[in-house]
Amino acid sequence: MSRRKLLVPESRAAMDQLKAKVSGTQDPKQAKYEIAKEQGIPLQRGYNGKLTSEQAGKVGGRIGGNMVKELVRMAQENLNKK
């Protein structure tokens, strides 16, 4: 599994928690499998060379998109508290 380098490496745990939260799992490593299952994409552990780039993009895009939406929601909530 490739992990992108974060600008603030100390934020890895928080980002993993957010990933798990938006995907509805306890384990962030399960997030992509849960999203793929919801979309009917046959993602499995190990080799997934038979997936189309569209299918793979739907999984990653949904996770990233949901994480961004949640971060925006959290920021708006913090602004409203001030």
C-alpha positions as CSV (number, residue, x, y, z in Angstrom):
1,M,0.0,0.0,0.0
2,S,1.5,3.3,-1.0
3,R,1.2,6.1,1.6
4,R,1.5,9.7,0.5
5,K,4.0,11.9,2.3
6,L,2.2,14.3,4.6
7,L,3.4,17.9,5.0
8,V,3.1,17.4,8.7
9,P,4.1,13.8,9.4
10,E,2.7,13.9,12.9
11,S,-0.8,14.3,11.5
12,R,-0.8,10.7,10.1
13,A,-2.8,9.2,13.0
14,A,-5.4,12.0,12.8
15,M,-5.7,11.5,9.0
16,D,-6.1,7.7,9.4
17,Q,-8.8,8.3,12.0
18,L,-10.6,10.6,9.6
19,K,-10.3,8.1,6.8
20,A,-11.9,5.4,9.0
21,K,-14.6,7.8,10.1
22,V,-15.7,8.8,6.6
23,S,-15.6,5.2,5.3
24,G,-17.6,3.9,8.3
25,T,-14.9,1.5,9.5
26,Q,-12.8,1.1,12.7
27,D,-9.6,0.4,10.8
28,P,-8.4,2.9,8.2
29,K,-6.7,0.1,6.3
30,Q,-10.2,-1.3,5.6
31,A,-11.5,2.0,4.2
32,K,-10.8,1.3,0.5
33,Y,-12.3,-2.2,0.8
34,E,-15.5,-0.9,2.4
35,I,-15.9,1.9,-0.2
36,A,-15.3,-0.6,-3.0
37,K,-17.8,-3.0,-1.6
38,E,-20.4,-0.2,-1.4
39,Q,-19.9,0.6,-5.0
40,G,-19.9,-3.0,-6.2
41,I,-16.2,-2.9,-7.2
42,P,-14.4,-6.2,-6.8
43,L,-11.3,-4.9,-4.9
44,Q,-9.4,-7.6,-3.2
45,R,-6.2,-7.8,-1.1
46,G,-3.1,-8.3,-3.3
47,Y,-3.2,-8.0,-7.1
48,N,-6.0,-6.0,-8.6
49,G,-4.8,-5.6,-12.1
50,K,-8.1,-6.5,-13.6
51,L,-9.8,-3.4,-12.2
52,T,-10.3,-0.6,-14.7
53,S,-8.7,2.8,-14.0
54,E,-12.3,4.1,-13.7
55,Q,-13.0,1.6,-10.9
56,A,-9.8,2.3,-9.1
57,G,-10.4,6.0,-9.3
58,K,-13.9,5.7,-7.9
59,V,-12.6,4.1,-4.8
60,G,-9.7,6.6,-4.2
61,G,-11.8,9.5,-5.3
62,R,-14.6,8.7,-3.0
63,I,-12.3,8.4,0.0
64,G,-10.5,11.6,-0.7
65,G,-13.6,13.5,-1.6
66,N,-15.3,12.4,1.6
67,M,-12.3,13.4,3.7
68,V,-12.2,16.9,2.1
69,K,-15.9,17.3,2.7
70,E,-15.5,16.3,6.4
71,L,-12.6,18.7,6.9
72,V,-14.5,21.6,5.4
73,R,-17.5,20.7,7.6
74,M,-15.2,20.7,10.7
75,A,-13.6,24.0,9.7
76,Q,-17.1,25.6,9.2
77,E,-18.1,24.3,12.6
78,N,-15.0,25.8,14.2
79,L,-15.7,29.2,12.5
80,N,-19.3,29.2,13.7
81,K,-18.1,28.7,17.3
82,K,-16.0,31.9,17.2
